[in-house]
């Protein structure tokens, strides 16, 4: 899905979403918060937080809407997904046997 939204996100935003959403002012409170977060953390921060806070689709849409280069979006999202999958696997491998039997009752 990251590939789809990275390469077709701009087209979707222009042709599909714009027809269903009302016009917003450029300087809304939501936009100001987005700009503040983007300036503070950038593409790397969004990629790192995507599996925890956003979905891969949400993080990709956020990155595409900021105008980041498509190849960097894919690389950072891939690295982030790989690192987080190793972290989650390790947690379940080491902690799972102690925690899961309580949920199986």
ZAPABA-450373 format. One record per residue (C-alpha): x, y, z. Coordinates in Angstrom, 3 decimals. Layout:
% ZAPABA-450373
     east    north       up
        X        Y        Z
...
***
This chain:
% ZAPABA-450373
     east    north       up
    0.000    0.000    0.000
    2.917    2.338    0.622
    3.872    2.046   -3.059
    0.317    2.746   -4.226
   -0.186    5.815   -2.062
    3.322    7.093   -2.751
    2.981    7.012   -6.510
   -0.757    7.707   -6.868
   -1.355    9.816   -3.753
   -1.053   13.135   -5.554
   -3.473   11.976   -8.242
   -5.928   10.713   -5.613
   -5.739   13.988   -3.735
   -6.346   16.084   -6.838
   -9.007   13.985   -8.558
  -10.871   12.067   -5.877
  -10.550   13.678   -2.461
  -10.916   17.244   -3.713
  -14.349   16.416   -5.151
  -15.665   15.126   -1.833
  -14.114   17.577    0.597
  -14.919   21.214    1.120
  -12.337   23.902    0.554
  -10.182   24.648    3.579
   -8.225   27.750    4.291
   -4.475   27.366    3.941
   -3.774   28.414    7.535
   -6.144   26.321    9.628
   -5.179   25.140   13.111
   -4.786   21.594   11.796
   -2.400   22.741    9.047
   -0.315   24.753   11.487
    0.066   21.720   13.759
    1.081   19.554   10.797
    3.714   22.062    9.693
    5.074   22.331   13.233
    5.351   18.548   13.607
    6.849   18.155   10.126
    9.506   20.810   10.748
   10.428   19.229   14.069
   10.609   15.560   13.016
   10.640   15.426    9.210
   10.211   12.368    7.058
   12.343   10.153    9.301
   10.214   10.960   12.353
    6.982   10.272   10.476
    8.363    6.960    9.200
    9.450    5.919   12.704
    6.103    6.809   14.279
    3.947    5.411   11.483
    3.542    1.842   12.843
    2.869    3.103   16.369
    0.576    6.100   15.861
   -0.476    6.111   12.222
   -1.185    3.307    9.826
    1.232    2.745    6.941
   -1.341    4.376    4.677
   -1.719    7.374    7.007
    2.012    7.895    7.288
    2.456    7.604    3.546
   -0.307   10.112    2.840
    1.277   12.487    5.325
    4.682   12.120    3.673
    3.336   12.483    0.139
    1.318   15.560    1.048
    4.464   17.211    2.380
    6.146   16.886   -0.992
    8.899   14.470    0.043
   10.714   12.580   -2.723
    8.960    9.303   -3.512
   12.085    7.161   -3.359
   12.941    8.466    0.123
    9.392    7.785    1.351
    9.606    4.157    0.228
   13.089    3.654    1.679
   12.278    5.164    5.081
    8.923    3.379    5.355
   10.587    0.068    4.453
   13.343    0.549    7.032
   10.828    1.584    9.678
    8.565   -1.408    8.984
   11.539   -3.771    9.117
   12.873   -2.391   12.402
    9.462   -2.367   14.076
    8.703   -5.908   12.912
   11.964   -7.120   14.508
   11.147   -5.228   17.719
    7.583   -6.604   17.926
    8.756  -10.122   17.096
   11.408   -9.984   19.814
    8.877   -8.732   22.366
    6.428  -11.534   21.563
    9.190  -14.124   21.484
   10.605  -13.215   24.897
    7.505  -11.987   26.736
    4.807  -13.938   24.928
    5.187  -17.293   26.735
    4.659  -15.594   30.084
    1.731  -13.403   28.991
   -0.199  -15.459   26.425
   -1.255  -18.358   28.708
   -3.232  -15.852   30.798
   -5.201  -14.820   27.731
   -5.871  -18.403   26.622
   -7.982  -19.271   29.703
***
